[in-house]
């Protein structure tokens, strides 16, 4: 998505996550998962690392805010977003801790994000940025986690997450 936002041509390779290809295992032997970016024979993994690399390599259409404070806050909320996903995964891995408790915790965490962006179209203001690109991944995984746990898909209750998801997927079509 970041490369498309910046207008950078790229080759996208689909990966069957149930059968990790030899190429994926070669490119990301540590985590053995996507995403992976290969640029000028340099290999990067992990979403936020890749986003920052793309943003620093191609300066047009910035993903991260230019203001140091706003940039730091975007990184803070992106880390917070990762924690939301961890809570969701833990509800599947350790269901004895209580799926409903996890859902309540996720709801509370997303409410913090909602408050942070009240009155804005996106976290960065008017354009899709660093946080939205993480949220689109998180919201997709949360749907899987919540459906997998037998819970209703709750991310639609959160207008910001929903709007970021819809706007981003519309942009990508």
C-alpha positions as CSV (number, residue, x, y, z in Angstrom):
1,X,0.0,0.0,0.0
2,X,2.8,2.4,0.9
3,X,4.5,1.9,-2.5
4,X,1.2,2.6,-4.2
5,X,0.6,5.8,-2.2
6,X,4.0,7.0,-3.2
7,X,3.5,6.0,-6.9
8,X,6.5,3.6,-6.9
9,X,6.3,0.6,-9.3
10,X,6.6,-2.7,-7.5
11,X,6.1,-6.5,-8.0
12,X,3.7,-8.1,-5.6
13,X,4.0,-11.8,-4.9
14,X,1.1,-13.6,-3.3
15,X,2.1,-16.0,-0.5
16,X,0.0,-18.9,0.7
17,X,0.4,-18.5,4.4
18,X,-0.6,-22.1,5.1
19,X,2.3,-23.4,3.0
20,X,5.3,-21.1,3.4
21,X,7.3,-21.1,0.2
22,X,11.0,-21.7,0.0
23,X,11.4,-18.1,-1.2
24,X,9.6,-16.7,1.9
25,X,11.7,-18.9,4.2
26,X,14.9,-17.7,2.4
27,X,13.9,-14.0,2.6
28,X,12.6,-14.0,6.2
29,X,14.2,-16.9,8.0
30,X,13.8,-15.3,11.4
31,X,10.0,-14.8,11.5
32,X,9.0,-16.8,8.4
33,X,6.1,-14.5,7.6
34,X,5.0,-11.7,5.4
35,X,5.4,-8.9,4.7
36,X,8.9,-8.8,3.2
37,X,10.3,-6.1,1.0
38,X,13.3,-6.6,-1.3
39,X,14.8,-3.4,-2.6
40,X,18.3,-3.1,-4.2
41,X,19.2,-6.6,-2.8
42,X,18.3,-5.4,0.7
43,X,15.7,-7.5,2.5
44,X,13.4,-6.0,5.2
45,X,10.6,-7.6,7.2
46,X,8.0,-6.4,9.7
47,X,5.3,-3.9,8.6
48,X,6.4,-0.8,10.5
49,X,10.1,-1.3,9.6
50,X,9.1,-1.6,5.9
51,X,6.9,1.5,6.1
52,X,9.6,3.6,7.6
53,X,12.2,2.4,5.1
54,X,9.8,3.2,2.2
55,X,9.1,6.7,3.7
56,X,12.8,7.5,4.1
57,X,13.8,6.1,0.7
58,X,11.1,7.9,-1.3
59,X,10.3,11.4,0.1
60,X,7.2,12.1,-2.0
61,X,3.8,11.6,-0.4
62,X,5.1,11.2,3.2
63,X,3.6,8.4,5.3
64,X,4.9,9.6,8.6
65,X,4.2,13.2,9.7
66,X,7.1,15.6,9.2
67,X,6.8,17.2,12.6
68,X,9.0,15.3,15.1
69,X,6.3,15.3,17.8
70,X,3.6,14.1,15.4
71,X,6.0,11.5,14.0
72,X,6.7,10.2,17.5
73,X,3.0,10.0,18.3
74,X,2.3,8.1,15.1
75,X,4.9,5.6,16.2
76,X,3.4,5.4,19.7
77,X,-0.1,4.7,18.3
78,X,1.3,2.1,15.9
79,X,2.9,0.3,18.8
80,X,-0.4,0.6,20.6
81,X,-2.1,-0.9,17.6
82,X,0.3,-3.9,17.8
83,X,-0.7,-4.4,21.4
84,X,-4.4,-4.6,20.4
85,X,-3.5,-7.4,18.0
86,X,-1.6,-9.2,20.7
87,X,-4.6,-9.1,23.0
88,X,-6.7,-10.6,20.2
89,X,-4.2,-13.4,19.5
90,X,-3.9,-14.3,23.1
91,X,-7.6,-14.8,23.3
92,X,-7.2,-17.6,20.8
93,X,-4.0,-19.0,22.2
94,X,-5.2,-18.9,25.8
95,X,-9.0,-19.0,25.7
96,X,-9.1,-19.9,29.4
97,X,-8.2,-16.3,30.2
98,X,-11.6,-15.3,28.7
99,X,-12.4,-14.3,25.2
100,X,-15.0,-11.8,26.5
101,X,-12.3,-10.2,28.7
102,X,-10.1,-9.9,25.7
103,X,-12.9,-8.3,23.6
104,X,-13.6,-5.8,26.4
105,X,-9.8,-4.9,26.5
106,X,-9.7,-4.5,22.7
107,X,-12.8,-2.4,22.8
108,X,-11.2,-0.1,25.5
109,X,-7.9,0.1,23.6
110,X,-9.7,1.0,20.3
111,X,-11.7,3.6,22.1
112,X,-8.5,5.4,23.0
113,X,-7.6,5.5,19.3
114,X,-11.1,6.8,18.5
115,X,-10.6,9.7,20.9
116,X,-7.2,10.5,19.4
117,X,-8.6,11.0,15.9
118,X,-11.9,12.7,16.8
119,X,-12.6,15.3,14.1
120,X,-10.0,14.0,11.7
121,X,-10.5,11.9,8.6
122,X,-7.4,9.9,9.4
123,X,-4.8,9.9,12.1
124,X,-2.5,12.2,10.1
125,X,-5.4,14.5,9.1
126,X,-6.6,14.3,5.6
127,X,-4.5,11.5,4.1
128,X,-3.8,7.8,4.7
129,X,-0.6,7.5,6.7
130,X,1.5,5.3,8.9
131,X,-1.1,4.4,11.5
132,X,-3.9,3.7,9.0
133,X,-1.6,1.3,7.1
134,X,-1.1,-0.7,10.3
135,X,-4.8,-0.5,11.2
136,X,-5.9,-2.1,8.0
137,X,-3.8,-5.1,8.8
138,X,-4.9,-5.2,12.4
139,X,-8.6,-4.9,11.6
140,X,-8.3,-7.8,9.1
141,X,-6.5,-10.0,11.7
142,X,-9.0,-8.9,14.4
143,X,-11.9,-10.1,12.2
144,X,-10.1,-13.5,11.9
145,X,-9.4,-13.6,15.6
146,X,-12.9,-12.7,16.7
147,X,-14.6,-15.0,14.2
148,X,-12.2,-17.7,15.2
149,X,-13.1,-17.2,18.9
150,X,-16.8,-17.4,18.1
151,X,-17.3,-13.7,18.8
152,X,-19.0,-11.2,16.6
153,X,-16.9,-8.9,14.4
154,X,-16.7,-5.8,16.6
155,X,-14.3,-3.6,14.6
156,X,-17.2,-2.1,12.7
157,X,-18.3,-0.4,15.9
158,X,-15.3,1.8,15.8
159,X,-15.9,4.5,13.1
160,X,-12.2,5.5,12.7
161,X,-11.0,1.9,12.3
162,X,-13.9,1.2,9.9
163,X,-13.4,4.4,7.9
164,X,-9.6,3.8,7.6
165,X,-10.3,0.3,6.4
166,X,-12.9,1.3,3.9
167,X,-10.9,4.3,2.6
168,X,-7.7,2.3,2.3
169,X,-9.3,-0.7,0.5
170,X,-11.2,1.7,-1.8
171,X,-7.9,3.4,-2.6
172,X,-6.2,0.1,-3.4
173,X,-8.9,-1.1,-5.8
